[in-house]
Amino acid sequence: MIQTFNEVIRIAIEHSKQVMREAIELRKNGIEPSKLSKVYKRKWEIELYDLLINHFDSDLMLLGKDAGVKGDQNAKWVLIADLLDGSKNFLSYYIPFYSYNIALAHHNELILGICIDLARSEIHKAIKGKGAYINEVSIKKIKENTRARIMISNLLIKGYKYLHLGCSSLEVCLVAKGAAKLAIMSSWNIDIAASVLIAREAGSKVLDWNLNELKFPVREPKKLNYIVCGEEVVETNKDLIKDMVRNIVRY
């Protein structure tokens, strides 16, 4: 199966380059955000599904951010795809923080995750039980000393200072790399499937807002409320985290 995963990674990397070329041209031509999502992001997701399905003997379902469900809903394998997360950042020209994301789940368990930082050409990837990597280097080997940054996504927290960069998948990866101490977030499962596996394989905890292990659905879209941080952060900052959750004012 590792050989198949390596081929999936190769195909995804090549496809991400195609997506980026097309997206840049669309941006030059003043594409409307709604058309980018409804037409082109949908098209790219279906393209990728068609490229991969034969590698799984047609036993593959697509759960796309914009294409929705395609294929047999009882398939053993699920392809979860959001191929331009942070599209508002991309269209602004001025915020280089957007990504190409795919995950594979087998019997409802995340097995493979790829999150490509399209502005920096950084390839984050993980295979369950095999660790997480950036451009072939183990994240655990290059992990920064965790800084006291708090990140949020799609919510506000009264009384706290934090960062919100507009791309949930890459924000999760920042915590996995140790560039932030803690993230309290609310996102669609499709946006973060790849980066959740990457974070877990890098040694981070991914929890719900009650500090229990996050249950991750893979066959239907679902908005998730979750926390990403190191295990030591949970143990030493439970009161802080609970207070932050209590002070969420919009999500």
C-alpha positions as CSV (number, residue, x, y, z in Angstrom):
1,M,0.0,0.0,0.0
2,I,2.9,2.4,0.6
3,Q,3.7,2.3,-3.1
4,T,0.1,3.3,-3.9
5,F,0.4,6.2,-1.3
6,N,3.6,7.4,-2.9
7,E,1.9,7.4,-6.3
8,V,-1.0,9.4,-4.8
9,I,1.5,11.9,-3.3
10,R,3.2,12.2,-6.7
11,I,0.0,12.8,-8.5
12,A,-1.2,15.3,-5.9
13,I,2.0,17.3,-6.2
14,E,1.8,17.5,-10.0
15,H,-1.9,18.3,-9.9
16,S,-1.3,21.1,-7.3
17,K,1.1,22.7,-9.8
18,Q,-1.6,22.6,-12.5
19,V,-4.2,24.1,-10.1
20,M,-1.8,26.9,-9.2
21,R,-1.1,27.8,-12.8
22,E,-4.8,27.9,-13.6
23,A,-5.7,29.8,-10.4
24,I,-3.1,32.5,-11.1
25,E,-4.4,33.0,-14.6
26,L,-8.0,33.2,-13.2
27,R,-6.9,35.8,-10.7
28,K,-5.3,37.9,-13.3
29,N,-8.6,37.9,-15.2
30,G,-10.5,39.0,-12.1
31,I,-12.4,35.8,-11.3
32,E,-15.3,36.2,-8.9
33,P,-14.9,34.2,-5.6
34,S,-18.2,32.4,-6.2
35,K,-17.2,31.3,-9.7
36,L,-13.8,30.2,-8.4
37,S,-15.6,27.9,-5.9
38,K,-18.6,26.7,-7.9
39,V,-16.8,26.1,-11.2
40,Y,-13.1,25.8,-10.9
41,K,-12.5,24.4,-7.4
42,R,-15.2,21.8,-8.1
43,K,-13.6,21.0,-11.5
44,W,-10.2,20.5,-9.8
45,E,-11.6,18.1,-7.2
46,I,-13.3,16.0,-9.8
47,E,-10.1,16.0,-11.9
48,L,-8.1,14.6,-9.0
49,Y,-10.7,12.0,-8.2
50,D,-10.6,10.8,-11.8
51,L,-6.8,10.7,-11.6
52,L,-6.8,8.5,-8.5
53,I,-9.8,6.2,-8.8
54,N,-8.0,3.5,-10.8
55,H,-5.3,3.2,-8.1
56,F,-8.1,2.0,-5.7
57,D,-9.8,-0.4,-8.1
58,S,-12.7,2.1,-8.4
59,D,-13.4,1.6,-4.7
60,L,-13.1,5.3,-3.9
61,M,-15.5,7.9,-2.9
62,L,-14.9,11.7,-3.2
63,L,-15.9,14.1,-0.4
64,G,-15.0,17.5,-2.0
65,K,-15.3,20.9,-0.5
66,D,-17.0,22.2,-3.6
67,A,-17.7,19.0,-5.6
68,G,-19.5,17.3,-2.8
69,V,-19.9,13.5,-2.9
70,K,-19.0,11.5,-6.0
71,G,-18.8,7.8,-6.4
72,D,-20.0,4.9,-4.2
73,Q,-20.8,6.2,-0.7
74,N,-20.0,2.7,0.7
75,A,-16.5,2.6,-0.8
76,K,-13.7,1.4,1.4
77,W,-11.6,4.4,0.6
78,V,-12.6,8.1,0.8
79,L,-10.7,11.0,-0.9
80,I,-11.3,14.2,1.1
81,A,-10.3,17.3,-0.9
82,D,-10.1,21.1,-0.5
83,L,-7.7,22.1,-3.3
84,L,-7.5,25.8,-2.5
85,D,-8.1,26.4,1.2
86,G,-7.6,30.1,2.0
87,S,-8.9,31.2,-1.4
88,K,-9.8,34.6,-0.1
89,N,-6.1,35.1,0.8
90,F,-5.1,33.9,-2.7
91,L,-7.5,36.3,-4.4
92,S,-6.3,39.3,-2.4
93,Y,-2.8,39.0,-3.8
94,Y,-1.3,40.3,-0.5
95,I,-1.7,37.3,1.8
96,P,0.5,34.4,0.7
97,F,-1.2,31.8,2.9
98,Y,-3.3,29.2,1.1
99,S,-3.0,25.5,0.5
100,Y,-3.9,22.4,-1.5
101,N,-5.2,19.6,0.7
102,I,-6.1,16.0,0.2
103,A,-6.6,13.2,2.7
104,L,-7.4,9.5,2.3
105,A,-9.5,7.6,4.8
106,H,-9.9,3.8,4.9
107,H,-12.9,2.4,6.7
108,N,-13.5,5.8,8.2
109,E,-10.0,6.2,9.5
110,L,-7.6,8.9,8.2
111,I,-4.6,7.2,6.7
112,L,-2.8,9.7,4.4
113,G,-2.7,13.5,4.5
114,I,-1.1,16.0,2.2
115,C,-1.2,19.8,2.8
116,I,0.8,21.8,0.3
117,D,1.6,25.4,1.2
118,L,1.2,26.8,-2.3
119,A,2.9,30.1,-1.7
120,R,6.0,28.5,-0.2
121,S,6.1,25.2,-2.0
122,E,6.2,23.4,1.4
123,I,4.8,19.9,1.2
124,H,3.5,18.7,4.6
125,K,2.5,15.0,4.5
126,A,1.8,12.1,6.9
127,I,0.9,8.4,6.7
128,K,-0.7,7.0,9.8
129,G,1.9,5.3,12.0
130,K,4.8,6.6,9.8
131,G,5.2,10.2,11.1
132,A,4.8,13.6,9.5
133,Y,7.2,15.4,7.2
134,I,7.9,18.7,5.5
135,N,9.7,18.3,2.2
136,E,10.9,14.9,3.3
137,V,12.3,16.1,6.7
138,S,10.6,14.8,9.9
139,I,8.6,17.5,11.6
140,K,9.7,16.2,14.9
141,K,13.4,16.9,13.9
142,I,12.7,20.5,12.9
143,K,10.0,21.3,15.4
144,E,10.5,24.8,16.8
145,N,10.4,25.6,20.5
146,T,6.7,26.2,20.9
147,R,6.1,29.9,21.0
148,A,3.4,31.6,23.1
149,R,1.2,32.4,20.1
150,I,-2.5,31.5,20.2
151,M,-4.3,31.0,16.9
152,I,-8.0,31.0,16.1
153,S,-10.0,30.2,13.0
154,N,-13.5,31.3,12.2
155,L,-14.3,32.6,15.7
156,L,-13.6,35.4,18.2
157,I,-12.5,35.1,21.8
158,K,-13.3,37.9,24.2
159,G,-10.4,39.2,26.3
160,Y,-7.5,37.4,24.5
161,K,-4.9,38.3,21.9
162,Y,-4.5,35.8,19.0
163,L,-3.6,35.4,15.4
164,H,-6.1,34.5,12.6
165,L,-4.5,33.9,9.2
166,G,-7.5,32.8,7.1
167,C,-6.4,29.2,6.2
168,S,-7.4,26.5,8.7
169,S,-5.3,23.8,7.2
170,L,-2.0,25.7,7.3
171,E,-2.8,27.1,10.8
172,V,-3.1,23.5,12.1
173,C,0.3,22.8,10.5
174,L,1.8,25.8,12.2
175,V,0.9,24.3,15.6
176,A,2.2,20.9,14.5
177,K,5.6,22.6,13.6
178,G,5.7,24.4,17.0
179,A,5.3,27.9,15.5
180,A,2.2,28.4,17.7
181,K,1.4,27.1,21.2
182,L,-2.3,26.5,20.8
183,A,-5.1,26.8,18.2
184,I,-8.8,27.0,19.1
185,M,-10.7,26.6,15.9
186,S,-14.0,26.0,14.1
187,S,-13.7,24.6,10.6
188,W,-15.3,22.1,8.1
189,N,-13.8,18.6,8.4
190,I,-12.9,18.8,4.6
191,D,-10.7,21.8,5.2
192,I,-8.6,20.1,7.9
193,A,-8.6,16.4,7.2
194,A,-5.0,16.3,5.9
195,S,-3.6,18.6,8.5
196,V,-5.3,16.9,11.4
197,L,-3.5,13.6,10.5
198,I,-0.2,15.6,10.0
199,A,-0.6,17.2,13.5
200,R,-1.3,13.9,15.2
201,E,1.6,12.2,13.5
202,A,3.9,15.1,14.5
203,G,2.9,14.5,18.1
204,S,0.2,17.2,18.6
205,K,-3.1,16.6,20.3
206,V,-6.3,17.3,18.3
207,L,-9.2,17.7,20.8
208,D,-12.8,18.9,20.9
209,W,-13.7,21.9,23.0
210,N,-14.3,19.6,26.0
211,L,-10.7,18.4,25.8
212,N,-11.7,14.9,24.5
213,E,-10.0,13.3,21.5
214,L,-11.7,14.8,18.4
215,K,-13.9,12.4,16.5
216,F,-13.4,12.9,12.8
217,P,-16.2,12.1,10.3
218,V,-14.9,11.4,6.8
219,R,-18.0,10.6,4.7
220,E,-20.1,13.8,5.0
221,P,-19.3,17.5,5.5
222,K,-19.4,18.6,9.1
223,K,-18.4,21.7,11.0
224,L,-16.0,20.8,13.8
225,N,-15.0,22.8,16.9
226,Y,-11.6,21.7,18.0
227,I,-8.3,22.5,19.7
228,V,-4.7,21.7,18.4
229,C,-1.8,21.8,20.8
230,G,1.1,19.8,22.3
231,E,0.2,17.3,25.0
232,E,2.2,19.3,27.6
233,V,0.1,22.4,26.7
234,V,-3.1,20.6,27.6
235,E,-1.7,19.4,30.9
236,T,-0.3,22.8,32.0
237,N,-3.0,25.1,30.5
238,K,-6.4,23.4,31.1
239,D,-7.8,26.4,33.0
240,L,-6.6,28.8,30.3
241,I,-8.1,26.7,27.5
242,K,-11.4,26.3,29.3
243,D,-11.6,30.0,29.9
244,M,-10.9,30.8,26.3
245,V,-13.6,28.4,25.2
246,R,-16.1,30.0,27.6
247,N,-15.3,33.4,26.1
248,I,-15.9,32.5,22.5
249,V,-18.4,35.1,21.2
250,R,-18.9,34.0,17.6
251,Y,-18.3,30.9,15.5
